[in-house]
Amino acid sequence: MRTSLQFTSLVWLTLLASSTARGSSLLPDSAAKEFQRKLARSEIHLNESWQNGKVRQVGAVLVLLEDGVPAKAFHTLAQQKPYPRVWHLDDYARLEIVNGKASSAEPSPSKAFTHLSRGELLVVLNHKFKGDAIELWTHTLNPVEPAAGDGKQSRQHASTKLVFRFPPEVLASGDVAAILAEMKQWFRVFESESEAREFAEAVRSEQTPSTGRAF
């Protein structure tokens, strides 16, 4: 039963990702595929409570370069009928970034489960391309501490949608390098987890220049 449940959950995650990745985006299909390759998705455990949210297959690793990014605690929903499956709930904090700067956040920093800091490691669970926006559905590689006064004592994985908005001509050009360059003030992308961890340590120890706070 456990094997069946794991397979079913993975299938549903794959179908969800493939069916919702593209809307009426200004980004050409070829550029979207290149972007997805460069920021490869990760897979997480969903079926066993003791390791729910743990990353089981690591894709690209992002090292956060901003402080104060809101995040919500990771949540799942189990369903037994008509057959067992587990959903990763679409319960992400949302940070919208326009012209390289934080434009809006949901929930507000005071109501978020936690606030991610420079040097936090993130993985990408999904990409979405909608109009002038690129969404990265991110998940902390490691469990994180809750915000003070939250009432939750345990460390948990946390989730944030990073929504980058671009001028129409930037996306229409299909220049993935230029798009990623705009994102680089918020994070660095690594294919190697060990290299990402080494860079994160340098960021946390202020050995790389600060790019300013998110809020």
Rosetta blueprint (number, residue, H / E / L):
1 M L
2 R H
3 T H
4 S H
5 L H
6 Q H
7 F H
8 T H
9 S H
10 L H
11 V H
12 W H
13 L H
14 T H
15 L H
16 L H
17 A H
18 S H
19 S H
20 T H
21 A L
22 R E
23 G L
24 S L
25 S L
26 L L
27 L L
28 P L
29 D H
30 S H
31 A H
32 A H
33 K H
34 E H
35 F H
36 Q H
37 R H
38 K H
39 L L
40 A L
41 R L
42 S L
43 E E
44 I E
45 H L
46 L L
47 N L
48 E L
49 S H
50 W H
51 Q H
52 N L
53 G L
54 K L
55 V E
56 R E
57 Q E
58 V L
59 G L
60 A L
61 V E
62 L E
63 V E
64 L E
65 L L
66 E L
67 D L
68 G L
69 V E
70 P E
71 A E
72 K E
73 A E
74 F L
75 H L
76 T E
77 L E
78 A E
79 Q E
80 Q L
81 K L
82 P L
83 Y L
84 P L
85 R E
86 V E
87 W E
88 H E
89 L L
90 D L
91 D L
92 Y L
93 A E
94 R E
95 L E
96 E E
97 I E
98 V E
99 N L
100 G L
101 K E
102 A E
103 S E
104 S E
105 A E
106 E E
107 P L
108 S L
109 P L
110 S L
111 K L
112 A L
113 F L
114 T E
115 H E
116 L E
117 S L
118 R L
119 G L
120 E L
121 L E
122 L E
123 V E
124 V E
125 L E
126 N E
127 H E
128 K E
129 F E
130 K E
131 G L
132 D L
133 A E
134 I E
135 E E
136 L E
137 W E
138 T E
139 H E
140 T E
141 L L
142 N L
143 P L
144 V E
145 E L
146 P L
147 A L
148 A L
149 G L
150 D L
151 G L
152 K L
153 Q L
154 S L
155 R L
156 Q E
157 H L
158 A E
159 S E
160 T E
161 K E
162 L E
163 V E
164 F E
165 R E
166 F L
167 P L
168 P H
169 E H
170 V H
171 L H
172 A H
173 S H
174 G L
175 D L
176 V H
177 A H
178 A H
179 I H
180 L H
181 A H
182 E H
183 M H
184 K L
185 Q L
186 W L
187 F E
188 R E
189 V E
190 F E
191 E L
192 S L
193 E H
194 S H
195 E H
196 A H
197 R H
198 E H
199 F H
200 A H
201 E H
202 A H
203 V H
204 R H
205 S L
206 E L
207 Q L
208 T L
209 P L
210 S L
211 T L
212 G L
213 R L
214 A L
215 F L
